């Protein structure tokens, strides 16, 4: 299965106390979101930069 790291992705949050939208990294492992956060470090991934 493939792993993809989206750098600087715009994520819409619904968590109390967090902004409505953030720019964060998202690690996708196969068909699941494995991690969301700033400056995620992961090996064996295809990295993609999000944004214009």
Backbone as CSV, one residue per row, in Angstrom:
resi,resn,N_x,N_y,N_z,CA_x,CA_y,CA_z,C_x,C_y,C_z
1,UNK,0.830,-1.176,0.000,0.000,0.000,0.000,0.881,1.248,0.000
2,UNK,0.345,2.318,-0.530,1.138,3.544,-0.622,0.855,4.484,0.543
3,UNK,1.853,5.296,0.805,1.731,6.350,1.816,1.998,7.669,1.123
4,UNK,1.155,8.648,1.394,1.277,9.967,0.783,1.281,11.009,1.898
5,UNK,2.196,11.958,1.800,2.270,13.049,2.765,1.913,14.340,2.055
6,UNK,0.807,14.944,2.446,0.362,16.217,1.885,0.888,17.331,2.776
7,UNK,1.763,18.148,2.258,2.366,19.235,3.040,1.547,20.515,2.858
8,UNK,1.216,21.165,3.959,0.512,22.443,3.900,-0.905,22.346,3.380
9,UNK,-1.570,21.220,3.642,-2.938,21.030,3.166,-3.903,21.905,3.967
10,UNK,-4.932,22.391,3.318,-5.974,23.138,4.029,-6.956,22.116,4.586
11,UNK,-7.082,22.114,5.901,-7.944,21.159,6.595,-9.043,21.934,7.315
12,UNK,-10.269,21.527,7.093,-11.411,22.133,7.783,-11.629,21.350,9.070
13,UNK,-11.588,22.053,10.192,-11.733,21.398,11.490,-13.100,21.677,12.073
14,UNK,-13.534,20.785,12.930,-14.799,20.971,13.636,-14.583,20.810,15.132
15,UNK,-13.328,20.889,15.564,-13.000,20.702,16.970,-13.164,22.015,17.735
16,UNK,-13.766,21.955,18.905,-13.894,23.163,19.721,-12.509,23.727,20.068
17,UNK,-12.396,25.033,20.038,-11.145,25.664,20.403,-10.100,25.694,19.308
18,UNK,-10.428,25.209,18.128,-9.502,25.234,17.002,-10.083,26.119,15.912
19,UNK,-9.243,26.675,15.041,-9.770,27.488,13.937,-10.610,26.642,12.989
20,UNK,-11.458,27.305,12.220,-12.312,26.582,11.268,-11.500,25.898,10.177
21,UNK,-10.373,26.503,9.799,-9.505,25.906,8.773,-8.055,26.168,9.156
22,UNK,-7.206,25.183,8.884,-5.783,25.286,9.189,-4.983,24.764,8.002
23,UNK,-3.739,25.200,7.895,-2.797,24.622,6.939,-1.867,23.706,7.724
24,UNK,-1.992,22.409,7.512,-1.201,21.416,8.237,-0.764,20.312,7.272
25,UNK,0.086,19.423,7.748,0.478,18.255,6.985,-0.495,17.119,7.287
26,UNK,-0.775,16.301,6.259,-1.669,15.157,6.427,-0.960,13.928,5.855
27,UNK,-0.801,12.897,6.686,-0.200,11.638,6.249,-1.312,10.636,5.988
28,UNK,-1.381,10.139,4.743,-2.380,9.145,4.361,-1.648,7.825,4.146
29,UNK,-2.070,6.794,4.858,-1.470,5.461,4.776,-2.528,4.524,4.209
30,UNK,-2.330,4.103,2.964,-3.310,3.287,2.245,-4.601,4.079,2.092
31,UNK,-5.661,3.690,2.769,-6.943,4.392,2.643,-7.353,5.078,3.946
32,UNK,-6.389,5.324,4.821,-6.675,5.937,6.122,-5.806,7.160,6.380
33,UNK,-6.353,8.133,7.067,-5.558,9.268,7.538,-4.806,8.784,8.767
34,UNK,-3.469,8.781,8.671,-2.638,8.258,9.758,-2.215,9.357,10.729
35,UNK,-2.047,10.591,10.235,-1.606,11.685,11.112,-1.979,13.021,10.496
36,UNK,-2.240,13.979,11.364,-2.496,15.361,10.967,-1.719,16.240,11.937
37,UNK,-0.911,17.159,11.412,-0.159,18.033,12.300,0.860,18.856,11.537
38,UNK,1.622,19.624,12.276,2.652,20.475,11.677,3.956,19.694,11.533
39,UNK,4.601,19.841,10.387,5.937,19.280,10.148,6.029,17.790,10.431
40,UNK,5.119,17.010,9.867,5.147,15.554,10.042,6.385,14.998,9.353
41,UNK,7.103,14.126,10.041,8.245,13.425,9.471,7.828,11.978,9.240
42,UNK,8.004,11.483,8.021,7.638,10.109,7.714,8.565,9.572,6.639
43,UNK,8.919,8.313,6.741,9.782,7.701,5.734,8.933,6.867,4.773
44,UNK,9.454,6.664,3.586,8.766,5.842,2.598,7.470,6.439,2.090
45,UNK,7.447,7.756,1.912,6.227,8.408,1.456,6.468,9.184,0.170
46,UNK,5.405,9.375,-0.573,5.409,10.325,-1.685,4.943,11.633,-1.099
47,UNK,5.708,12.683,-1.257,5.344,13.988,-0.694,4.723,14.865,-1.767
48,UNK,3.683,15.548,-1.402,3.024,16.485,-2.313,2.814,17.799,-1.577
49,UNK,3.140,18.899,-2.222,2.940,20.225,-1.637,1.549,20.691,-2.040
50,UNK,0.792,21.135,-1.082,-0.557,21.631,-1.330,-0.506,23.137,-1.540
51,UNK,-1.486,23.674,-2.217,-1.591,25.119,-2.384,-1.236,25.579,-3.789
52,UNK,-1.291,26.889,-3.999,-1.074,27.449,-5.345,0.369,27.370,-5.794
